[in-house]
Amino acid sequence: WRSAIQPPERYLPSEWAERFRVLPNAVSAEPGKYRLARTPYARGILDAVVETAVEEIWVVAGTQVGKTTIQENLLGYWAEADPGPCLSRQNLRRRQGGADDRPPSQDRLHLRLHG
């Protein structure tokens, strides 16, 4: 019964992602357990959300480099570590053929952190 009253174990978002996130076959070229070794630049983005001085995070990057996966990891982390209201927004302007109508330099992720 003591385990029921113990505070939950705390993780950094990057630790949470590596421990609990599993990428499904349907949407990942490399399905299975999420590994930051594949995208080491994601660690800084993920862990910045728990730094008290950080209010916004802007990521400007090319296409297909893991921005959606980073956002999904953060949503999972927040759902477990800090449950509460959360709004997730993505820019998904697409042309008829499915190609993005923005140049790669305009592909970005913006996270506004709640307090």
C-alpha positions in Angstrom: 0.0 0.0 0.0 2.9 2.3 0.5 3.6 2.4 -3.2 0.2 3.9 -3.7 1.0 6.9 -1.6 4.5 7.5 -3.0 4.9 10.4 -5.4 5.4 9.4 -9.0 8.9 9.0 -10.4 10.0 12.2 -12.2 11.6 12.1 -15.6 12.9 14.7 -18.0 10.9 14.6 -21.2 13.7 13.0 -23.1 14.0 10.3 -20.4 10.2 9.7 -20.6 10.3 9.4 -24.4 13.1 6.8 -24.3 11.5 4.8 -21.5 7.8 4.8 -22.6 7.4 5.9 -26.2 6.9 3.2 -28.9 6.7 4.3 -32.5 4.0 2.3 -34.4 4.7 0.5 -37.7 2.0 2.4 -39.5 3.7 5.8 -39.2 7.4 5.2 -38.6 10.2 4.1 -40.9 11.9 2.7 -37.8 9.1 1.3 -35.6 9.7 0.2 -32.0 11.1 1.8 -29.0 12.0 5.5 -29.4 15.7 6.2 -29.3 17.3 9.6 -29.0 20.5 8.1 -30.5 18.7 8.4 -33.9 17.8 12.1 -33.4 20.2 13.4 -30.7 19.1 17.0 -31.5 15.6 16.2 -30.1 17.0 15.9 -26.5 17.6 19.7 -26.1 14.2 20.5 -27.6 12.4 18.0 -25.3 14.2 19.0 -22.1 13.8 22.7 -22.7 10.1 22.5 -21.8 10.9 21.9 -18.1 13.4 24.7 -17.8 11.6 27.4 -15.7 13.0 30.3 -17.7 11.7 29.0 -21.0 8.4 30.3 -22.2 8.5 29.6 -25.9 10.5 27.2 -28.1 10.9 27.7 -31.8 12.4 25.0 -34.0 13.2 25.8 -37.6 14.2 22.6 -39.4 13.8 20.8 -42.7 11.0 18.4 -43.4 10.9 14.8 -42.1 13.4 15.4 -39.2 11.1 14.4 -36.3 9.2 17.6 -35.3 5.9 15.8 -35.1 7.5 13.0 -33.1 8.9 15.5 -30.7 5.5 17.1 -30.3 3.9 13.7 -29.7 6.6 12.9 -27.1 5.8 16.1 -25.3 2.1 15.5 -25.3 2.7 12.0 -23.8 5.1 13.4 -21.2 2.6 16.2 -20.2 -0.3 13.7 -20.0 1.7 11.7 -17.4 3.9 14.2 -15.6 1.7 17.3 -15.6 -1.9 16.4 -16.5 -4.2 19.3 -17.4 -5.5 21.2 -20.4 -3.3 21.1 -23.4 -3.7 22.5 -26.9 -1.7 21.1 -29.7 -1.5 22.8 -33.1 0.2 21.9 -36.3 0.6 23.8 -39.6 -0.7 21.3 -42.1 -1.2 23.3 -45.3 -1.0 20.8 -48.1 -1.5 20.9 -51.8 -3.8 18.4 -53.6 -0.9 16.1 -54.3 0.0 15.9 -50.7 3.2 18.0 -51.1 3.8 20.8 -48.7 3.2 24.2 -50.2 5.8 25.9 -48.0 9.5 25.9 -48.8 11.6 23.8 -46.3 12.9 26.9 -44.6 9.4 27.7 -43.5 8.9 24.3 -41.8 8.8 24.9 -38.1 7.5 23.8 -34.7 6.4 26.4 -32.1 5.6 25.3 -28.6 4.1 27.8 -26.1 4.5 26.5 -22.6 1.8 26.7 -20.0 2.5 27.9 -16.5 
